Amino acid sequence: MRIAFLTDSYWPRVNGVTVSVQTYRDEFERRGHASIVICPEYPDAMERDEKTPGVLRFPSMASMISSEDRLVRLDAFPAVFRALGRFRPDLIYVQTEFTLQIAGRIYARSRRLPFICCAHTDFEHYIGYYVPQVQKEALQATARFIMRTIYDTADCVVTPSRSMERVLLSYGVRKPFHVVPTGVPLMFSPQRREDVAAYRSLIDARFPHLKGKRLLLFAGRVTEEKGVDFLLPMLERVLEQRDDVALLVAGDGPHRAIFETHASERNLSQRTAFMGYVPHDDLPIIYALSEIFVFPSKTETLGLCTIEAMATGTPVVAIGEMGTRDVMEGDNGGFMVPDDLGEFTAAVLRLLGDEGLRSSKSAEAVAWSKRYSIETTSETLLSLFAGFVKNRRRRNARRSLHRPSRAG
């Protein structure tokens, strides 16, 4: 098949959408399918595009709700359509709800191609963090209306979890749903001890105050909606009972400076370290050198990082809401707890205090994560695509057969 990914979010923007597109595109190409990525230009041009054929960027403008995001301009649509025409896709697979969704829908309808949308983000719960000056209820109602309108134009909607499917159903979306989690590539697996030790030495050299400490890891975008501020009082409670623990934050985002300030105000600067954005290829070993992956987000449509952590053998302690609840399904690969500081802290202390338990949870995490392997999820997604392409070709052939002849 020939698959066109259209996404308003791609490298250098680091988030779950970008990772999902990259992961699936790599796997599709490995299986012999052709693909392109249509995405915005960013002010800092990416050298990786020169090494990655098929990533096509178009003139963009700044997003009104996030300084990190870009949207392809409407006057770039003709160039987008020409690029799609040269590629000749069998289907359009849209990853975001903004301008490239519009372009993808127009092109798909004009060429009678399957138009499939993936719903990565629950904007009803996110938008209040980005437009705080507008009444929250009005924003949420607007987000629900926009998402319902967009997804009802698709031939089907792919969601990464049952939780996101339920959210869209509650908005009144009535298109067919298919739940396909973002798969985890083989690079996320238990790491060699010598490699872990070598990377830990690099961490200790960069952050000397971490030397000898057992690390609790948060990896992801450092934003308010991820619940990162929850981690500081949790760390304080852990330190009341243990003196050998520190928090490592791998990621960046608009809330990082505030988070660092809060850590300083709580006298936790010597028990926290902020790595900023890290290369995606480094993440498996960063997970592996950590004792526990701590994840307080309550807004995940999947929680891909929890799966990545488990795949490397790092037990997870997470708040069991939205996609995280669907991924862990209870205490699989760690402990899934309510939104309660005491219970979260107790689960962390339990793993830190019982090496046998932590070891068994590590093995359990690796085994549980295998259901989310990229091989499994790609097979499901490609089978879905093939069905739509076959049906659309059959339908288009019938139209051609019954089209009135101009002869005579």
ChimeraX attribute file (.defattr): number of C-alpha atoms within 10 A of each C-alpha:
attribute: neighborCount
match mode: 1-to-1
recipient: residues
	/A:1	15
	/A:2	17
	/A:3	22
	/A:4	23
	/A:5	24
	/A:6	27
	/A:7	25
	/A:8	24
	/A:9	25
	/A:10	26
	/A:11	18
	/A:12	16
	/A:13	15
	/A:14	20
	/A:15	14
	/A:16	22
	/A:17	22
	/A:18	17
	/A:19	20
	/A:20	19
	/A:21	20
	/A:22	16
	/A:23	17
	/A:24	23
	/A:25	21
	/A:26	15
	/A:27	17
	/A:28	22
	/A:29	13
	/A:30	10
	/A:31	12
	/A:32	10
	/A:33	14
	/A:34	17
	/A:35	22
	/A:36	20
	/A:37	21
	/A:38	25
	/A:39	24
	/A:40	27
	/A:41	21
	/A:42	22
	/A:43	12
	/A:44	7
	/A:45	11
	/A:46	12
	/A:47	8
	/A:48	11
	/A:49	13
	/A:50	9
	/A:51	9
	/A:52	10
	/A:53	11
	/A:54	15
	/A:55	17
	/A:56	16
	/A:57	17
	/A:58	17
	/A:59	19
	/A:60	21
	/A:61	15
	/A:62	15
	/A:63	13
	/A:64	11
	/A:65	13
	/A:66	12
	/A:67	10
	/A:68	14
	/A:69	18
	/A:70	25
	/A:71	22
	/A:72	26
	/A:73	15
	/A:74	15
	/A:75	11
	/A:76	14
	/A:77	20
	/A:78	11
	/A:79	12
	/A:80	23
	/A:81	16
	/A:82	12
	/A:83	14
	/A:84	18
	/A:85	12
	/A:86	8
	/A:87	16
	/A:88	13
	/A:89	21
	/A:90	25
	/A:91	24
	/A:92	24
	/A:93	27
	/A:94	29
	/A:95	24
	/A:96	19
	/A:97	20
	/A:98	17
	/A:99	20
	/A:100	26
	/A:101	22
	/A:102	17
	/A:103	19
	/A:104	27
	/A:105	23
	/A:106	15
	/A:107	20
	/A:108	22
	/A:109	13
	/A:110	9
	/A:111	15
	/A:112	15
	/A:113	20
	/A:114	25
	/A:115	24
	/A:116	25
	/A:117	28
	/A:118	22
	/A:119	23
	/A:120	22
	/A:121	20
	/A:122	19
	/A:123	19
	/A:124	19
	/A:125	16
	/A:126	17
	/A:127	18
	/A:128	18
	/A:129	15
	/A:130	14
	/A:131	14
	/A:132	11
	/A:133	8
	/A:134	11
	/A:135	10
	/A:136	16
	/A:137	11
	/A:138	10
	/A:139	19
	/A:140	17
	/A:141	12
	/A:142	15
	/A:143	19
	/A:144	19
	/A:145	15
	/A:146	14
	/A:147	19
	/A:148	19
	/A:149	14
	/A:150	16
	/A:151	23
	/A:152	16
	/A:153	17
	/A:154	20
	/A:155	15
	/A:156	20
	/A:157	24
	/A:158	25
	/A:159	24
	/A:160	25
	/A:161	25
	/A:162	20
	/A:163	21
	/A:164	24
	/A:165	20
	/A:166	14
	/A:167	16
	/A:168	21
	/A:169	14
	/A:170	12
	/A:171	16
	/A:172	15
	/A:173	22
	/A:174	15
	/A:175	16
	/A:176	13
	/A:177	19
	/A:178	18
	/A:179	18
	/A:180	21
	/A:181	28
	/A:182	27
	/A:183	25
	/A:184	26
	/A:185	17
	/A:186	15
	/A:187	15
	/A:188	24
	/A:189	22
	/A:190	21
	/A:191	17
	/A:192	10
	/A:193	12
	/A:194	9
	/A:195	13
	/A:196	19
	/A:197	14
	/A:198	12
	/A:199	17
	/A:200	19
	/A:201	14
	/A:202	12
	/A:203	19
	/A:204	14
	/A:205	12
	/A:206	13
	/A:207	16
	/A:208	13
	/A:209	16
	/A:210	22
	/A:211	16
	/A:212	11
	/A:213	16
	/A:214	18
	/A:215	23
	/A:216	25
	/A:217	26
	/A:218	24
	/A:219	23
	/A:220	23
	/A:221	22
	/A:222	25
	/A:223	19
	/A:224	19
	/A:225	20
	/A:226	18
	/A:227	15
	/A:228	21
	/A:229	19
	/A:230	17
	/A:231	21
	/A:232	18
	/A:233	16
	/A:234	19
	/A:235	20
	/A:236	17
	/A:237	16
	/A:238	19
	/A:239	16
	/A:240	8
	/A:241	10
	/A:242	13
	/A:243	11
	/A:244	15
	/A:245	20
	/A:246	25
	/A:247	26
	/A:248	24
	/A:249	22
	/A:250	21
	/A:251	20
	/A:252	19
	/A:253	15
	/A:254	14
	/A:255	16
	/A:256	19
	/A:257	13
	/A:258	14
	/A:259	19
	/A:260	17
	/A:261	13
	/A:262	15
	/A:263	20
	/A:264	14
	/A:265	10
	/A:266	12
	/A:267	12
	/A:268	20
	/A:269	17
	/A:270	14
	/A:271	22
	/A:272	24
	/A:273	23
	/A:274	19
	/A:275	15
	/A:276	16
	/A:277	16
	/A:278	15
	/A:279	10
	/A:280	9
	/A:281	10
	/A:282	12
	/A:283	18
	/A:284	22
	/A:285	24
	/A:286	22
	/A:287	32
	/A:288	29
	/A:289	24
	/A:290	22
	/A:291	22
	/A:292	27
	/A:293	26
	/A:294	27
	/A:295	27
	/A:296	26
	/A:297	22
	/A:298	20
	/A:299	21
	/A:300	24
	/A:301	27
	/A:302	26
	/A:303	26
	/A:304	22
	/A:305	20
	/A:306	28
	/A:307	29
	/A:308	27
	/A:309	32
	/A:310	32
	/A:311	32
	/A:312	26
	/A:313	32
	/A:314	33
	/A:315	33
	/A:316	31
	/A:317	25
	/A:318	27
	/A:319	23
	/A:320	23
	/A:321	20
	/A:322	22
	/A:323	24
	/A:324	28
	/A:325	23
	/A:326	18
	/A:327	26
	/A:328	23
	/A:329	13
	/A:330	14
	/A:331	17
	/A:332	20
	/A:333	30
	/A:334	28
	/A:335	24
	/A:336	23
	/A:337	22
	/A:338	14
	/A:339	16
	/A:340	12
	/A:341	16
	/A:342	13
	/A:343	16
	/A:344	24
	/A:345	20
	/A:346	16
	/A:347	18
	/A:348	24
	/A:349	16
	/A:350	14
	/A:351	21
	/A:352	20
	/A:353	12
	/A:354	10
	/A:355	11
	/A:356	11
	/A:357	14
	/A:358	21
	/A:359	15
	/A:360	14
	/A:361	23
	/A:362	26
	/A:363	18
	/A:364	20
	/A:365	27
	/A:366	24
	/A:367	15
	/A:368	17
	/A:369	25
	/A:370	18
	/A:371	16
	/A:372	21
	/A:373	19
	/A:374	21
	/A:375	18
	/A:376	15
	/A:377	19
	/A:378	22
	/A:379	15
	/A:380	15
	/A:381	18
	/A:382	16
	/A:383	12
	/A:384	15
	/A:385	19
	/A:386	14
	/A:387	11
	/A:388	20
	/A:389	19
	/A:390	13
	/A:391	12
	/A:392	17
	/A:393	15
	/A:394	12
	/A:395	13
	/A:396	14
	/A:397	12
	/A:398	11
	/A:399	11
	/A:400	11
	/A:401	10
	/A:402	8
	/A:403	9
	/A:404	8
	/A:405	8
	/A:406	5
	/A:407	4
	/A:408	3
